Amino acid sequence: MSVLEIVERITRLMNSSLRPVVLNEVSNEIREQYLSSSKARKALRWRPLMSLDEGLGRTISWYRDFLSSE
């Protein structure tokens, strides 16, 4: 899954109409970034406790609560 796909999931979960703007104007910018837990799964026998959408949803809720209390 790419970083852009994660950003799209976050905006969907937040019911946001915002869309990322990728300009590719910075010199030596990484063109594509991907996240993977395969090394942790293999070396540490790590397993997630929840789905990505559940974790993102909980994170979004935490930030909404935290920022609304300021």
NORZIJO-V189734 format. One record per helix or strand of 3 or more residues. SS is the DSSP state (helix for helix, strand for strand). FROM is the first residue (numbers start at 1). TO is the last residue. Records with the same first field share a line. If there is no record, write none. Layout:
# NORZIJO-V189734
SS->FROM-TO ; FROM-TO
This chain:
# NORZIJO-V189734
helix->3-13 ; 38-44 ; 52-68
